[in-house]
Amino acid sequence: MKIAQLLEAIKELEVVIPEFQREYVWNLDQSKELMVSLFNNYPTGSILIWETNNPPEIKNNAVKKDKMGWIKVLLDGQQRITTLYLFIKGKTPQYYTEKDIMNDPRHLYFNLQTAEFNYYQKQKMKDNPFWKSVVDCFNEKFDAFTLMENLKIEDGQEKLKIGQIVNQNLNKLRGILDIDYFIQSVPHGVTIDEAIDIFDRVNSQGTKLTDAELVLTHIAGKWPQVRREMKKQIEEYEKVGFLFELDFLTRCTVVLLTSSALFEKMTDEIYQKITEEDYKNNWAKLVKIFNYLIPILKQSAYMGGSEDLNTNNVLVPIIAHLSVKGGSFKSINKNMFLYWMFLASIWGRYSGQTDQRLDRDVYLAINSQNPVDDLISEIEDQRGRTEIKPSDLEGRGSGHPIHRMLYMVSKYNKATDWANGGSLQDTMGDYYNIHSHHIFPQAFLYKNGYDSENHLDKKKVNEIANKAFITRDTNFDISDKDPKDYLQEVKEKYPEALAQQLIPDDKNMWDVKGYESFLIARRKLIADAINSFLQNIKGEKEEAKEKIDYNALIAKGENNFIEFKSSLRWDYEKENVNKLMEYVIAKTLSAFMNSEGGKLFIGIDDSGKVLGIEKDCDTLKKKNNDGFLLQLTQVINQYLGKEFHQYLNQEIVNIDNKDVCVVNIVNSDMPVFVKNEDKEEFYIRASASSQPMSMREANNYIKTHWDND
């Protein structure tokens, strides 16, 4: 079949692509080399067609809905056919969307005079009339004669000679359409499992399937829509700053199915045993874990998105742990896992021996009695320590994970932009839209004694300790100004701005003569700040809690953000356990989450009198504070759902020598309903109390409170 006919068959959906095939993965060089080979009439292989009357799921539903009988399914050659379709048709084939084409080759150009292929370079091609887009060569009706007529070449013989060459090359390029592509066929009657096996074998000779792609292909054999479901979820996570890839989600899927991070654990025996329903349930469980974890990363770990980590792999052991713990953290585990996550990112836990280390960590996360301690020990064994030292920054540039941690710390410090005073936190999750600014500008340092050709000088100029985070416009405004001038202006305009980004206050260090001293001082400031940030994540420092004057809060009484409850389950009037009170606690928590958050004090009556939680504890099997927190967790699970723990942080504090439970509540990203027997109820916080809403009122509230976000 000629290439032109084959591409027309793709366009008319006479040949379709199965969903189990991977996405378009060719790089630009592969696309270019295909055109070079075809232009020179070199062999480029064959394609493999499977004709079946029982087709698998078709990629992007690109199939004729009224098609009956045998359908031609492309098993091998999809990367080549997609590339040719992009070049010759100039469009994306129907089995993909524009977003699916990660390495779009359509900026490949062809020199009609020299027959060279190269990707567009403005300086080289802009004023050269012989460079034409390959897409235009196939789709625009220009010819060699018209092209030469527009050229100012005085010598007629020379013009004719060049014209002949141009005409010959253009015709040769367009002649690719008439090349016959050899088509091999799979015997009729093979099953989808056999077709996938053939697909695997054939692809082992081309651009080999990765282990993750191989696993996903086999899953698609049982659950055809798996790629589509994963890609849909990828788009949802991208909206909140988390950029996940199919390979990463496939690894997480394997972890939940096998309790291992190794793709090879998905054996033929497992593929045969697992059903489509099993895959769907496993995927639903994984999505639920991500929906629980992502808000925690944003709220408790101050992350804007996955760009704040040097690899998504650090999330895999956490996901493994959550998968066997009911999908939620238990008490201190949350903070400790977040602490470990940052350590693993900083110290490049998975920068080498990725599979082996991931598998080890997944095992510990699932099976260890003290998973975080053991995970941290692995890093200590690998690196020797976990604390950041100033020397760790020496000579390190923006590619090092510590640079990302500096960005995290800057946001945590509520750093403000140096030009407009705006908060960098407003841009969380947009790592690359905030500029990593050289405090001592590169051009300035190279004008003042530092050599751009000297390797050591370049490292000093580009060191992390010479970086701050500002908006793009601010970066342009500063340009190559002298730091001793512009830093003084920033300090006068925004007195806290320099300290927020750990800039040494000694003005002598702002002079270029003090640059080396500046680097030494700032390395220490950065190392200390990162260590402090990590300890805060870990929860070892209690300064912030000690600053809260609970007596003063209580004295102000209840309002839209403060609520008092005498107990969790002990009825002081009837002097017995009253389960209705647990429902009231859940109702209050839901109202806060459906509004703007707040604090719930359990163990304080309406008048502000401190009663404590001792009466509650006496009613429990485990008669202590841990037993109380466990009971509160069960109340949340029963009436609200495990997924809402992410918006709650409960702690026991001592007020007037009595233990009181304080629940700190943030507003939820989704509506929270209270399950009351066989019905669901919806509450919001208003007039210093939990106000019920009818379903009609609730629907209107939900539309305005969440749907417009």
C-alpha positions, 0 to 999 in steps of 0.5 A: 500500500502506498504511503498516501493511501495508508494515511488516507485510510488512517484519516477515514478510520479504515485503519485504527489504533488500539487503546493498549498501544503507548502514546506517541514517544518518538523524539525529534531526531527519530522523526527527522531520520524517518524523513531522511531515510524515505527521501533517500529511499532507504528501508524503513521497515513494514507495518503490521495489521491485525484484522479482527471482527472482535476489536479491542478498545480503540484509542480516543474512540477514533473508529467508525461507529457504524463499522461492521465486520472486520476491522483493521487494527494497526499493531506495529508502525504507529510511531512511523505512521503518526510522524508521517501523518503530522508531516504530510497531512499537517494535522494530528491523527484522530486517535490523538489530541494535540496535547498528546503529541509531546515532541511535535516534529512539524517545525522540520524544514527542508532545503530545496537546494541542498536537500538538507533536513533541519529543525527551524533555526531563525538565524539560519533560515529566516532570510533563505528562500530555499528553506521550506517547512516540510509540512508546507512542501506537502500541502502548499501548491508552490513549484520550483518555477514560481520559487525561482521567478521570485529570486533575483538571480541575474545569470540565466544559466545559473538560475536555470541550473538551480531551478532544476535542482530545486524541482528535482528535490521537491519532486523527490520529497513529494514522491514519498507519497508514492512509496509502497509500504509493505504490510504484514498481517496477523492471522485471522482469529487471534485473541486480544491476548495473542495480539498483545503478545505479538505487539510486545515481540514486534516492539522489542525490535523497534523503540522498545517498550519500557517496563511501565509501558509493557505493564500498561499494555497488559492491563489494557488487555483486560481493562481497555479504557485504562490509559484513557482513565489515567490520562483523564486523572493526569489532567485533573492533577495538573490543574492543582500543580501536580504533573504525573506521567503514565509511567509513574501512575503505572508504578503506583498501580503495581505497588497496590497490586503486588506490594512491590515497586518492581514492574517485573512482579507483574507476572503472566500468572498475575495478569491471568488472575486479575480481572477487569473489575480488580483493575478498576477497584485498584485504580479507584483506591489509588485515586482516592489515596491521591485525592487524600494526599495532594491536599496534605502536600499543599497544606501541611508540606507547603508544596505548590505542586510536584515541581517542588520535589526533584522526583515524584518517586518520593511519593511512592513509599507514602502511597504504599503506606497509605494503601495498607493503612486504610488510605489515611495517616495515623497521628504523628505519621503524617508529619514524619512521612512528609519530613522523610519525603523532603529528605529523600528529595534533597539527598537524591534517594532515587538518583541511582539504583532507582528500582532497588531502592524504591522496592526496599522503601516500599517494603519498609513503608508497608511492613515495618513497625516503625516505617519512617524511622527505618526509611530515614535510616536508609538515607543515613546509611546511604548519605551518612547524615540527614542534616544540611551543612553549608558545605553542601551548597558550595558550588551547587547550582539550580539543578540541585534539589537544595535549590528547590528547597530554598524556594520552598523555604522562601514561600514558607517565609512568606517572601515578597517580591522585590518590585511590587511587594506581592507574595510569592506564595500566590504563585505556588506550584508555578516554579518556572514562572518565578525567576531564579534571580542572581542576587549578584547579576552574572553580567555584573560579576563577569565585569568585575573580576570573574571569568566566564571561561573559568569553570570555578568562577562560573560555579561561584557565579551560579551557586545556589547561595547567589539565587533569590526568587522574584517575578520575571518583571522584577528580574528584568528591572534589576538586570545587571545593577550593582547589588549594593545599590538595588538591595538597599532600595529593596530594604527601604521599600520592603524592610522584611523582604531581604530577611525573608529570602535569607540575604545577609544584612551586612552591607559590606557583603553587598559590595562585589569585593565581599562576594566570597564572604556573602556566599559563605554567610548565605550558605549558612543562612540557607542551611540553617533555614532548611534544617529549621523548616524540616524540623517544623515539618517533622513537628519537633519544634513547638514554638508556634503552639506555645505562642497561642494564648488559648485562654485569650481565645476562650475569653473572646467566646464563640464566633464563626471561627471558634466553637466550644463543646463540653465533651465528645460523648459524655453527657454532663446533664444525664451523667452517661454516654450519649452517642448523639454528642458524637454526631454533634461534633461531626456536624460542627466539623463539617460546618467549619469545613464547608465554610472558612475553617476554624477551631473546635475546643472539646472539653470547654462548655458554652460559657468558656469554663474548662472541663477537660476530656477526662470524663470522655476518656473514662468511657473508653477502652483505652482511657487516655488521650490516645484513646480519645483521639482514636475515638474522635478518628472513628467519629470522623470516619463514621459520620464524615468519611476518611477522606476528610482527615486531611482538613483536620488536625487534632491535638491535646493541649493543657489549659488550666491544668486540664487536657482539652482537645483542639481541632484545627480545621481548614476549609474543604476543597469539596462539599462535606455531608454528615451521614445521619442514619439513612440520610445526608445533611449539609451544614455551614458556619453562620451566626457562631453556630452550625446552620443546617441547609435544605438540599436546595439551599445546599445545591445553590451554596455548593455552586457558588462556593466550589463550582466556580473555583 
